[in-house]
Amino acid sequence: MTNAKRQKHLVNEYKGYTVPNNHTDIDVIEKFPENHDEWFFNNFIKLRKPAKIKSQCPINIDEFKFDKLKEKLQYQDKLQIEKKFNNGFGSGLQRELKTFDEILSIFENGDDSYYLTTQYNQEEPEEEEDQEGEEEDEEGEEEDDEEEEEEEDDEDDEDEDEEEEEEEGTAFSDTSSIGSIDMNNLRDDFDDCDDSLIDEKHQLSYADIQSRVKELLQPPLTNLYKDENFPLVPQFLSSLIPQQINLWMGNGKNTGGSIEDMDFDNLSLDEIGKRIPGNGTSSGLHHDHADNLYILIQGTKRFTLYSPNDTLKLFTVGEIYKIFQNGLIDYEISEFSKNWKHIRDDGAMLINIAEWKIANSDFSTWTEDQILEIIEKDKAQCLSKPTKGDPPSFSKIPPLLLHLDELKDSSHIEKLTNFANEYFPGFLDLNKLQVWLKPGEQLYLPTGWFHEVSSFAQDELNPTHIAINYWFIPPTEFFFHTPYKDTYWQEDFDANKASIEHLKKGIVQL
């Protein structure tokens, strides 16, 4: 069944920029004019148009080079590190906990099987198992044999559930963010909390403050809250509200086999994998749910971009429900994304907006009955088990099919073209942008733009590549001074800024 038939209810309201032809080059900003923030808003953000930026880098990239990271970040806690899958980034299936020092040693020793990306709130697996074991031992002393057998059965069921959740994972690409909406790691701003409030105005407890700073300045960047020279919002993006800032580290070395090793007479998705021409690695084709400023620190990157308007021919894992006018993409709740939660055009989940409106007694846009209906649907959905596999925002199209023009063997090109036309009809007819970045250069990418990121080492002796991602709430109103429809996200950012101030004053410790 084709995407067109399966997604017959798709609503496409996208009004932004599209790529006119395959000979189009991305706009390159060599130097900003005066009033550059408003100029950039009107010429790129408002138009939903990507841009390559070669000036006014908001950070000193030399401070974030590999040999300076340990001293710069001073991060001591453990981090989640991912293993490559099928010669690419983005599976999120294998996570390990290591200190930042251990991670730096891994890269320094040339181990190219790992990468560091978005950090999600979760306890260390080893610690959880130890705690559960101690509790079970204590309870077991007071229970008879029959109860022990029942407990063992329950534990088996729990283990199966945990295995399913671990298998599902979350796809962490080169540009992954909390803006990609991991539905398994949501912070409910309205949960009851035993902690007493430290900040009455913003309703912040001690734990809230710690959590907010770590979510905004993702580990290992968290200690940058102390750095007055590290901006939460780059000046030329001053109209946007930041959602998250994160560090990405990986190895650009290709160890997954060459294209020549493929069995071209028996092509399949598994056979093609995430191979790409040249000695590099691929993120896979996907989109995010936030506007992104990508700053390359080390390495070489190639972005291949497709407009949100082409979504239906990009064969996403999830079934498309709606493409908003700003490019943000919402998905059907289906067998492909059972735990997806519907969002509005600024990326806020409807359930969170419903609770926010109740807290503010705001029934101006939704009636009380509509709000209660959203909450009841969310409660019912919470009973569903997570869906295994990549999140809905990933494309099923192998990265190699994006780069057929780089292949030299005409028979290989013909067989891959036939494969693409059979399984992904219409894809090869789409127009795309291709952008190369070197250290110090930046890419502004509006929400919903599909992108495949190919990573290449700068040289054989230094294969590590590093980037910093700024993520922003997608604007909905397209007016420089009022880009958002209400104060939901501004209130959230105000709480984040207040949390940072509490840390700076020493009222709260991380």
CORDA-V194312 format. One record per residue. N is the residue number from 1. RES is the residue in three letters. PHI is phi as a letter, one per 30 degrees, with the letter a starting at -180 (NA if undefined). OMEGA is omega in degrees with one decimal (NA if undefined). D_LAST is the distance of its C-alpha to the last C-alpha in Angstrom with 1 decimal. Layout:
n-><N | N>
res-><RES | RES>
phi-><PHI | PHI>
omega-><OMEGA | OMEGA>
d_last-><D_LAST | D_LAST>
//
This chain:
n-><1 | 2 | 3 | 4 | 5 | 6 | 7 | 8 | 9 | 10 | 11 | 12 | 13 | 14 | 15 | 16 | 17 | 18 | 19 | 20 | 21 | 22 | 23 | 24 | 25 | 26 | 27 | 28 | 29 | 30 | 31 | 32 | 33 | 34 | 35 | 36 | 37 | 38 | 39 | 40 | 41 | 42 | 43 | 44 | 45 | 46 | 47 | 48 | 49 | 50 | 51 | 52 | 53 | 54 | 55 | 56 | 57 | 58 | 59 | 60 | 61 | 62 | 63 | 64 | 65 | 66 | 67 | 68 | 69 | 70 | 71 | 72 | 73 | 74 | 75 | 76 | 77 | 78 | 79 | 80 | 81 | 82 | 83 | 84 | 85 | 86 | 87 | 88 | 89 | 90 | 91 | 92 | 93 | 94 | 95 | 96 | 97 | 98 | 99 | 100 | 101 | 102 | 103 | 104 | 105 | 106 | 107 | 108 | 109 | 110 | 111 | 112 | 113 | 114 | 115 | 116 | 117 | 118 | 119 | 120 | 121 | 122 | 123 | 124 | 125 | 126 | 127 | 128 | 129 | 130 | 131 | 132 | 133 | 134 | 135 | 136 | 137 | 138 | 139 | 140 | 141 | 142 | 143 | 144 | 145 | 146 | 147 | 148 | 149 | 150 | 151 | 152 | 153 | 154 | 155 | 156 | 157 | 158 | 159 | 160 | 161 | 162 | 163 | 164 | 165 | 166 | 167 | 168 | 169 | 170 | 171 | 172 | 173 | 174 | 175 | 176 | 177 | 178 | 179 | 180 | 181 | 182 | 183 | 184 | 185 | 186 | 187 | 188 | 189 | 190 | 191 | 192 | 193 | 194 | 195 | 196 | 197 | 198 | 199 | 200 | 201 | 202 | 203 | 204 | 205 | 206 | 207 | 208 | 209 | 210 | 211 | 212 | 213 | 214 | 215 | 216 | 217 | 218 | 219 | 220 | 221 | 222 | 223 | 224 | 225 | 226 | 227 | 228 | 229 | 230 | 231 | 232 | 233 | 234 | 235 | 236 | 237 | 238 | 239 | 240 | 241 | 242 | 243 | 244 | 245 | 246 | 247 | 248 | 249 | 250 | 251 | 252 | 253 | 254 | 255 | 256 | 257 | 258 | 259 | 260 | 261 | 262 | 263 | 264 | 265 | 266 | 267 | 268 | 269 | 270 | 271 | 272 | 273 | 274 | 275 | 276 | 277 | 278 | 279 | 280 | 281 | 282 | 283 | 284 | 285 | 286 | 287 | 288 | 289 | 290 | 291 | 292 | 293 | 294 | 295 | 296 | 297 | 298 | 299 | 300 | 301 | 302 | 303 | 304 | 305 | 306 | 307 | 308 | 309 | 310 | 311 | 312 | 313 | 314 | 315 | 316 | 317 | 318 | 319 | 320 | 321 | 322 | 323 | 324 | 325 | 326 | 327 | 328 | 329 | 330 | 331 | 332 | 333 | 334 | 335 | 336 | 337 | 338 | 339 | 340 | 341 | 342 | 343 | 344 | 345 | 346 | 347 | 348 | 349 | 350 | 351 | 352 | 353 | 354 | 355 | 356 | 357 | 358 | 359 | 360 | 361 | 362 | 363 | 364 | 365 | 366 | 367 | 368 | 369 | 370 | 371 | 372 | 373 | 374 | 375 | 376 | 377 | 378 | 379 | 380 | 381 | 382 | 383 | 384 | 385 | 386 | 387 | 388 | 389 | 390 | 391 | 392 | 393 | 394 | 395 | 396 | 397 | 398 | 399 | 400 | 401 | 402 | 403 | 404 | 405 | 406 | 407 | 408 | 409 | 410 | 411 | 412 | 413 | 414 | 415 | 416 | 417 | 418 | 419 | 420 | 421 | 422 | 423 | 424 | 425 | 426 | 427 | 428 | 429 | 430 | 431 | 432 | 433 | 434 | 435 | 436 | 437 | 438 | 439 | 440 | 441 | 442 | 443 | 444 | 445 | 446 | 447 | 448 | 449 | 450 | 451 | 452 | 453 | 454 | 455 | 456 | 457 | 458 | 459 | 460 | 461 | 462 | 463 | 464 | 465 | 466 | 467 | 468 | 469 | 470 | 471 | 472 | 473 | 474 | 475 | 476 | 477 | 478 | 479 | 480 | 481 | 482 | 483 | 484 | 485 | 486 | 487 | 488 | 489 | 490 | 491 | 492 | 493 | 494 | 495 | 496 | 497 | 498 | 499 | 500 | 501 | 502 | 503 | 504 | 505 | 506 | 507 | 508 | 509 | 510>
res-><MET | THR | ASN | ALA | LYS | ARG | GLN | LYS | HIS | LEU | VAL | ASN | GLU | TYR | LYS | GLY | TYR | THR | VAL | PRO | ASN | ASN | HIS | THR | ASP | ILE | ASP | VAL | ILE | GLU | LYS | PHE | PRO | GLU | ASN | HIS | ASP | GLU | TRP | PHE | PHE | ASN | ASN | PHE | ILE | LYS | LEU | ARG | LYS | PRO | ALA | LYS | ILE | LYS | SER | GLN | CYS | PRO | ILE | ASN | ILE | ASP | GLU | PHE | LYS | PHE | ASP | LYS | LEU | LYS | GLU | LYS | LEU | GLN | TYR | GLN | ASP | LYS | LEU | GLN | ILE | GLU | LYS | LYS | PHE | ASN | ASN | GLY | PHE | GLY | SER | GLY | LEU | GLN | ARG | GLU | LEU | LYS | THR | PHE | ASP | GLU | ILE | LEU | SER | ILE | PHE | GLU | ASN | GLY | ASP | ASP | SER | TYR | TYR | LEU | THR | THR | GLN | TYR | ASN | GLN | GLU | GLU | PRO | GLU | GLU | GLU | GLU | ASP | GLN | GLU | GLY | GLU | GLU | GLU | ASP | GLU | GLU | GLY | GLU | GLU | GLU | ASP | ASP | GLU | GLU | GLU | GLU | GLU | GLU | GLU | ASP | ASP | GLU | ASP | ASP | GLU | ASP | GLU | ASP | GLU | GLU | GLU | GLU | GLU | GLU | GLU | GLY | THR | ALA | PHE | SER | ASP | THR | SER | SER | ILE | GLY | SER | ILE | ASP | MET | ASN | ASN | LEU | ARG | ASP | ASP | PHE | ASP | ASP | CYS | ASP | ASP | SER | LEU | ILE | ASP | GLU | LYS | HIS | GLN | LEU | SER | TYR | ALA | ASP | ILE | GLN | SER | ARG | VAL | LYS | GLU | LEU | LEU | GLN | PRO | PRO | LEU | THR | ASN | LEU | TYR | LYS | ASP | GLU | ASN | PHE | PRO | LEU | VAL | PRO | GLN | PHE | LEU | SER | SER | LEU | ILE | PRO | GLN | GLN | ILE | ASN | LEU | TRP | MET | GLY | ASN | GLY | LYS | ASN | THR | GLY | GLY | SER | ILE | GLU | ASP | MET | ASP | PHE | ASP | ASN | LEU | SER | LEU | ASP | GLU | ILE | GLY | LYS | ARG | ILE | PRO | GLY | ASN | GLY | THR | SER | SER | GLY | LEU | HIS | HIS | ASP | HIS | ALA | ASP | ASN | LEU | TYR | ILE | LEU | ILE | GLN | GLY | THR | LYS | ARG | PHE | THR | LEU | TYR | SER | PRO | ASN | ASP | THR | LEU | LYS | LEU | PHE | THR | VAL | GLY | GLU | ILE | TYR | LYS | ILE | PHE | GLN | ASN | GLY | LEU | ILE | ASP | TYR | GLU | ILE | SER | GLU | PHE | SER | LYS | ASN | TRP | LYS | HIS | ILE | ARG | ASP | ASP | GLY | ALA | MET | LEU | ILE | ASN | ILE | ALA | GLU | TRP | LYS | ILE | ALA | ASN | SER | ASP | PHE | SER | THR | TRP | THR | GLU | ASP | GLN | ILE | LEU | GLU | ILE | ILE | GLU | LYS | ASP | LYS | ALA | GLN | CYS | LEU | SER | LYS | PRO | THR | LYS | GLY | ASP | PRO | PRO | SER | PHE | SER | LYS | ILE | PRO | PRO | LEU | LEU | LEU | HIS | LEU | ASP | GLU | LEU | LYS | ASP | SER | SER | HIS | ILE | GLU | LYS | LEU | THR | ASN | PHE | ALA | ASN | GLU | TYR | PHE | PRO | GLY | PHE | LEU | ASP | LEU | ASN | LYS | LEU | GLN | VAL | TRP | LEU | LYS | PRO | GLY | GLU | GLN | LEU | TYR | LEU | PRO | THR | GLY | TRP | PHE | HIS | GLU | VAL | SER | SER | PHE | ALA | GLN | ASP | GLU | LEU | ASN | PRO | THR | HIS | ILE | ALA | ILE | ASN | TYR | TRP | PHE | ILE | PRO | PRO | THR | GLU | PHE | PHE | PHE | HIS | THR | PRO | TYR | LYS | ASP | THR | TYR | TRP | GLN | GLU | ASP | PHE | ASP | ALA | ASN | LYS | ALA | SER | ILE | GLU | HIS | LEU | LYS | LYS | GLY | ILE | VAL | GLN | LEU>
phi-><NA | d | e | d | d | d | c | d | c | e | c | c | c | e | c | c | d | b | d | d | a | d | c | d | c | d | d | c | c | d | a | d | d | d | h | d | d | d | d | d | d | d | c | b | d | d | d | h | c | d | a | c | b | c | b | h | d | d | b | d | d | d | d | c | d | e | d | c | d | e | d | d | c | h | c | c | d | d | b | d | b | c | c | e | b | h | i | a | c | j | d | i | d | b | c | b | c | b | d | d | d | d | d | d | d | e | d | d | d | i | d | c | c | c | a | c | b | e | c | c | d | a | d | d | e | d | d | d | d | d | d | d | d | d | d | d | d | d | d | d | d | c | c | d | d | d | d | d | d | d | d | d | d | d | d | d | d | d | d | d | d | d | d | d | d | d | d | d | i | b | d | c | c | d | b | d | a | d | d | d | h | d | d | c | b | c | c | d | d | c | d | d | b | d | d | d | d | c | b | d | e | c | h | c | c | e | d | e | d | e | d | d | d | d | d | d | c | d | e | c | d | e | d | d | d | d | d | d | c | c | d | d | b | e | e | d | c | d | d | c | c | d | c | a | b | b | c | b | b | a | b | d | d | d | b | c | j | d | d | d | d | d | c | d | d | b | d | a | d | d | d | d | h | c | d | b | d | i | c | b | b | b | d | i | d | a | b | c | c | b | d | b | c | c | c | d | c | a | j | b | b | b | c | c | c | b | d | e | d | c | e | d | c | c | h | d | d | d | d | d | c | a | c | d | d | d | j | d | c | c | c | d | d | b | d | d | a | d | c | d | b | d | b | c | d | c | i | d | d | e | d | d | d | e | d | d | d | d | d | c | h | c | b | d | c | b | d | d | d | d | d | d | d | d | d | d | d | d | d | d | d | d | d | d | d | d | d | d | j | d | d | d | d | c | d | d | d | d | e | e | d | d | b | d | d | c | d | c | d | d | d | d | d | d | d | d | d | d | d | d | d | d | c | b | e | j | d | d | d | d | d | b | c | b | b | c | b | b | e | j | d | b | b | c | b | d | e | i | d | d | a | c | c | c | c | b | d | d | a | d | d | b | d | d | b | b | b | c | c | c | c | b | d | d | d | c | c | i | c | e | d | b | d | b | d | a | c | e | d | d | d | d | d | d | d | d | d | d | d | d | d | d | d | d | d | i | d | b | c | d>
omega-><-178.0 | 176.4 | -177.5 | 179.0 | -175.7 | -176.1 | -174.2 | -177.7 | -178.1 | 173.7 | -179.5 | 179.7 | -173.6 | -177.4 | -170.9 | -176.4 | 171.2 | -177.9 | -174.3 | 179.1 | -176.2 | 176.9 | -178.1 | 174.9 | 176.4 | 175.9 | 179.6 | 179.3 | 178.8 | -178.3 | 179.9 | 173.8 | 174.0 | -175.9 | -170.6 | -179.0 | 177.8 | 177.0 | -179.3 | 178.3 | -175.0 | -174.7 | -177.6 | -177.4 | -179.1 | -178.1 | -175.7 | -174.0 | 177.5 | 178.1 | 171.2 | -172.9 | -176.1 | 179.0 | 175.6 | 174.7 | -173.7 | -179.5 | 173.9 | -172.1 | 179.6 | 179.7 | -177.2 | 173.5 | -173.1 | -175.4 | -179.6 | -171.4 | -177.1 | -179.7 | -176.4 | -170.1 | 176.2 | -176.0 | -172.4 | -175.4 | 179.3 | -178.6 | 172.7 | 177.5 | -173.7 | 173.5 | 175.5 | 178.5 | 175.5 | 178.8 | 178.5 | 177.0 | 171.3 | 179.0 | -179.6 | -174.1 | -177.4 | -178.7 | 175.6 | 178.2 | 179.2 | 174.9 | 179.5 | 176.8 | 179.4 | 179.9 | 178.1 | 178.5 | 178.0 | -179.4 | -178.9 | -179.5 | 174.4 | 177.7 | -175.2 | -176.6 | -176.4 | 169.1 | -177.8 | -178.6 | -175.0 | 178.2 | 179.3 | -177.4 | 172.4 | 179.8 | 176.5 | -179.2 | -178.2 | -178.3 | 179.1 | -178.0 | 179.2 | -178.3 | 179.5 | -179.3 | 179.7 | -179.8 | -178.4 | 178.6 | -178.0 | -179.1 | -176.0 | -179.5 | -175.3 | -175.3 | 177.3 | -174.4 | -178.3 | 179.4 | 179.2 | 179.1 | 178.5 | -179.0 | 179.2 | 177.7 | 179.2 | -179.3 | 178.5 | 178.5 | -179.8 | 179.6 | 179.1 | 178.8 | -179.0 | 179.4 | 179.5 | -179.2 | -179.7 | 179.2 | -178.4 | -179.8 | 174.6 | -176.3 | -179.0 | -177.8 | 178.3 | -178.8 | -177.3 | -178.9 | 170.9 | 175.7 | 175.0 | 175.7 | 171.3 | -173.7 | 178.0 | -175.9 | -176.7 | 172.8 | 177.4 | -177.4 | -174.8 | 175.5 | 173.5 | -177.8 | -179.1 | -177.8 | 175.0 | -176.7 | 173.7 | -178.7 | -178.2 | -176.2 | -177.2 | 178.2 | -176.0 | 171.5 | 177.8 | -178.4 | 177.8 | -177.7 | 178.1 | -177.3 | -177.3 | -178.2 | 179.6 | 177.7 | 177.9 | 176.6 | -173.3 | 172.4 | 7.1 | -179.4 | -167.9 | -176.6 | 176.8 | 174.5 | 179.7 | -171.8 | -178.7 | -179.2 | 179.0 | -174.4 | 172.0 | 178.6 | 174.6 | -171.0 | -176.0 | 175.5 | -172.5 | -178.9 | -174.8 | 178.6 | -179.6 | 178.8 | -176.8 | 173.3 | -177.5 | 179.8 | 175.2 | 176.1 | 176.8 | -180.0 | -174.7 | -175.9 | 179.3 | 178.1 | -174.1 | -179.8 | -177.4 | 177.2 | -179.5 | -179.2 | -176.7 | 174.6 | -174.3 | 177.2 | 179.7 | -176.7 | 176.0 | 178.3 | 179.7 | -179.1 | -179.7 | 178.9 | 178.4 | 175.2 | 172.5 | 176.6 | 178.8 | -175.4 | -177.9 | 178.6 | -173.2 | 175.6 | -167.8 | -177.9 | -176.8 | 172.0 | 178.4 | -176.9 | 176.9 | 170.4 | -172.6 | 165.1 | -176.4 | -179.1 | -179.9 | -179.7 | -173.2 | -178.5 | 177.3 | -177.9 | 171.5 | 176.6 | 172.1 | -166.8 | 174.4 | -177.4 | 173.5 | -179.8 | -178.3 | -171.7 | -174.0 | 179.6 | 179.1 | 165.6 | 178.8 | 175.4 | -180.0 | 176.2 | -177.4 | 174.7 | -176.8 | 170.4 | -177.6 | -175.5 | 179.2 | 178.0 | 179.2 | -174.0 | 176.2 | -174.5 | 171.2 | 170.3 | -171.1 | 178.6 | -179.7 | -177.7 | -174.4 | -176.6 | 174.7 | 175.8 | -177.2 | -176.3 | 171.7 | -167.8 | 173.7 | 177.4 | 178.5 | 177.7 | -176.6 | 179.8 | 178.6 | 177.5 | 178.9 | -179.6 | 177.4 | 179.3 | 177.0 | -179.9 | -179.0 | -178.0 | -177.5 | 178.4 | -176.0 | -178.3 | 175.3 | 174.8 | 179.1 | 179.0 | 178.3 | 179.5 | -179.9 | 177.5 | 177.4 | -178.7 | 180.0 | 177.9 | 179.7 | 178.8 | 179.5 | -178.2 | -178.6 | 179.8 | -178.8 | 175.9 | 179.5 | 177.6 | 178.7 | 174.2 | -179.2 | 175.9 | -175.0 | -174.2 | 178.3 | 176.1 | 176.5 | -174.8 | 178.3 | -178.2 | -177.9 | -178.1 | 176.3 | -170.2 | -179.6 | -178.6 | 179.7 | 179.4 | -176.7 | -177.2 | -175.5 | 179.3 | 176.4 | 179.6 | -178.4 | -177.9 | 177.9 | 176.6 | 177.9 | 178.3 | -179.6 | -178.1 | 179.7 | -173.2 | -178.9 | -175.0 | 178.7 | -176.1 | -175.9 | 178.9 | -175.5 | 174.2 | -177.2 | 170.6 | 174.5 | -173.8 | 174.2 | 176.8 | 170.0 | -173.7 | 180.0 | 178.2 | -174.7 | 174.4 | 170.6 | -177.3 | 179.0 | 179.9 | 175.3 | 177.4 | 177.5 | -178.4 | 170.5 | -176.6 | 175.0 | -176.8 | -179.3 | 177.2 | 177.8 | 175.8 | -176.3 | -176.4 | -176.5 | -173.5 | -177.5 | 174.1 | -171.8 | 176.1 | 172.3 | 179.2 | 166.5 | 179.1 | -175.3 | 174.2 | 179.7 | 178.4 | -178.2 | -172.2 | 174.5 | 170.0 | -172.9 | -176.2 | -180.0 | -175.7 | -177.7 | -171.3 | 178.9 | -172.9 | -175.3 | -176.3 | 177.2 | 176.5 | 178.8 | 179.3 | 176.3 | 177.5 | 176.7 | 179.5 | 177.5 | 178.7 | 178.0 | 179.1 | 177.7 | 176.7 | -179.2 | -179.4 | 179.4 | 179.4 | 179.0 | 176.3 | 176.7 | NA>
d_last-><50.9 | 49.8 | 46.8 | 49.2 | 50.7 | 47.5 | 45.7 | 48.7 | 46.7 | 44.5 | 44.1 | 43.6 | 43.0 | 41.7 | 43.1 | 41.4 | 42.4 | 44.1 | 45.4 | 49.1 | 50.1 | 49.1 | 50.1 | 47.5 | 45.1 | 41.7 | 41.5 | 40.1 | 38.8 | 39.7 | 39.1 | 37.9 | 40.3 | 39.7 | 37.7 | 36.1 | 33.4 | 36.2 | 38.5 | 36.0 | 35.4 | 39.1 | 40.1 | 37.4 | 34.8 | 37.5 | 39.8 | 37.2 | 38.3 | 36.4 | 36.4 | 35.9 | 34.6 | 35.4 | 34.3 | 31.6 | 28.7 | 25.5 | 23.7 | 25.1 | 25.6 | 26.5 | 22.9 | 22.0 | 24.9 | 24.6 | 25.1 | 22.5 | 19.6 | 18.1 | 18.3 | 17.2 | 14.0 | 12.7 | 10.9 | 11.0 | 10.2 | 13.4 | 14.8 | 17.8 | 20.8 | 24.1 | 27.7 | 30.4 | 33.1 | 36.7 | 36.1 | 33.6 | 30.1 | 29.2 | 30.0 | 26.5 | 28.3 | 27.0 | 23.3 | 22.0 | 18.6 | 18.4 | 16.1 | 16.3 | 18.8 | 20.9 | 21.0 | 22.1 | 24.7 | 26.0 | 26.7 | 28.1 | 30.5 | 31.8 | 30.7 | 31.3 | 30.5 | 26.8 | 24.8 | 21.2 | 20.5 | 18.6 | 15.7 | 16.1 | 14.2 | 15.8 | 15.6 | 17.0 | 20.8 | 21.5 | 19.2 | 20.7 | 24.1 | 23.7 | 22.5 | 25.4 | 27.8 | 27.1 | 27.6 | 30.8 | 32.2 | 31.7 | 33.3 | 36.0 | 37.5 | 38.5 | 39.9 | 43.3 | 44.2 | 44.7 | 41.2 | 39.8 | 41.7 | 40.4 | 36.8 | 37.5 | 38.9 | 35.8 | 33.6 | 35.8 | 35.4 | 31.6 | 31.7 | 33.9 | 31.7 | 28.6 | 30.9 | 32.0 | 28.5 | 27.6 | 30.9 | 30.2 | 27.0 | 25.9 | 27.6 | 25.2 | 27.4 | 27.1 | 26.1 | 24.3 | 21.8 | 20.5 | 23.6 | 25.6 | 24.7 | 23.8 | 25.3 | 23.7 | 20.1 | 20.2 | 17.9 | 20.2 | 19.5 | 22.0 | 21.0 | 21.2 | 18.1 | 18.4 | 15.4 | 16.9 | 16.5 | 14.6 | 16.3 | 19.8 | 21.0 | 18.7 | 18.4 | 14.6 | 13.0 | 9.6 | 9.2 | 11.0 | 8.8 | 5.8 | 9.0 | 10.8 | 8.9 | 8.8 | 12.4 | 13.5 | 12.2 | 12.7 | 11.4 | 12.4 | 12.6 | 9.1 | 9.0 | 12.3 | 11.1 | 12.1 | 15.4 | 18.0 | 20.4 | 18.6 | 20.0 | 18.5 | 22.2 | 25.0 | 27.8 | 30.5 | 28.5 | 27.7 | 29.4 | 27.0 | 23.7 | 20.9 | 19.6 | 17.6 | 17.4 | 17.5 | 18.8 | 21.9 | 23.5 | 26.7 | 30.1 | 33.1 | 35.6 | 37.9 | 38.6 | 39.7 | 43.4 | 45.5 | 47.2 | 50.5 | 49.6 | 49.4 | 52.2 | 53.5 | 56.2 | 53.7 | 50.8 | 48.0 | 44.4 | 43.4 | 45.9 | 44.6 | 40.9 | 38.7 | 41.1 | 41.7 | 44.2 | 43.2 | 40.7 | 37.6 | 35.3 | 34.8 | 32.1 | 34.8 | 35.9 | 33.6 | 32.3 | 29.0 | 28.2 | 26.8 | 28.1 | 26.9 | 26.8 | 27.0 | 26.6 | 28.1 | 26.8 | 28.9 | 31.8 | 34.3 | 34.0 | 36.6 | 35.9 | 38.7 | 38.5 | 40.3 | 40.4 | 39.2 | 42.9 | 43.7 | 41.3 | 44.1 | 45.5 | 42.2 | 42.2 | 38.8 | 37.7 | 37.3 | 40.1 | 39.7 | 39.9 | 39.6 | 38.9 | 38.0 | 39.5 | 36.4 | 36.3 | 33.6 | 34.8 | 34.7 | 36.0 | 38.2 | 36.9 | 39.1 | 39.4 | 37.6 | 34.5 | 34.6 | 31.1 | 31.2 | 30.5 | 32.7 | 31.2 | 32.6 | 33.2 | 29.8 | 28.1 | 26.9 | 27.9 | 30.8 | 29.3 | 26.2 | 28.7 | 30.9 | 28.3 | 27.3 | 31.0 | 31.5 | 28.6 | 30.4 | 33.9 | 34.7 | 37.8 | 39.1 | 38.8 | 38.6 | 40.5 | 39.0 | 40.9 | 39.5 | 35.9 | 36.6 | 38.2 | 35.2 | 33.0 | 35.7 | 36.0 | 32.3 | 32.5 | 35.4 | 33.8 | 30.8 | 33.4 | 34.1 | 32.8 | 31.1 | 33.5 | 33.6 | 33.6 | 32.4 | 31.0 | 33.8 | 32.9 | 34.1 | 37.7 | 40.1 | 41.8 | 41.5 | 40.3 | 43.6 | 45.5 | 43.8 | 45.2 | 48.8 | 50.1 | 48.7 | 50.7 | 54.1 | 55.9 | 57.8 | 58.2 | 54.4 | 53.9 | 56.6 | 55.2 | 51.7 | 53.1 | 55.1 | 52.0 | 50.0 | 52.9 | 53.3 | 49.8 | 48.2 | 51.2 | 50.8 | 47.7 | 49.6 | 51.1 | 47.9 | 47.1 | 44.0 | 42.2 | 41.1 | 38.7 | 37.9 | 34.9 | 34.4 | 31.5 | 30.6 | 32.3 | 30.7 | 31.8 | 31.4 | 32.0 | 32.4 | 31.4 | 33.9 | 35.3 | 35.9 | 35.0 | 35.4 | 33.6 | 35.4 | 33.5 | 35.5 | 34.7 | 35.8 | 37.7 | 38.3 | 36.4 | 33.3 | 32.8 | 29.1 | 28.3 | 25.2 | 24.5 | 21.9 | 22.4 | 21.9 | 22.6 | 24.2 | 25.6 | 29.3 | 31.5 | 34.2 | 36.4 | 37.1 | 37.3 | 35.3 | 34.3 | 33.8 | 32.8 | 31.4 | 33.5 | 31.3 | 28.0 | 26.0 | 23.9 | 23.8 | 22.4 | 19.7 | 18.9 | 19.1 | 16.4 | 14.2 | 15.2 | 14.6 | 11.0 | 10.6 | 12.7 | 10.7 | 7.8 | 10.7 | 12.3 | 9.7 | 10.3 | 6.8 | 3.8 | 0.0>
//
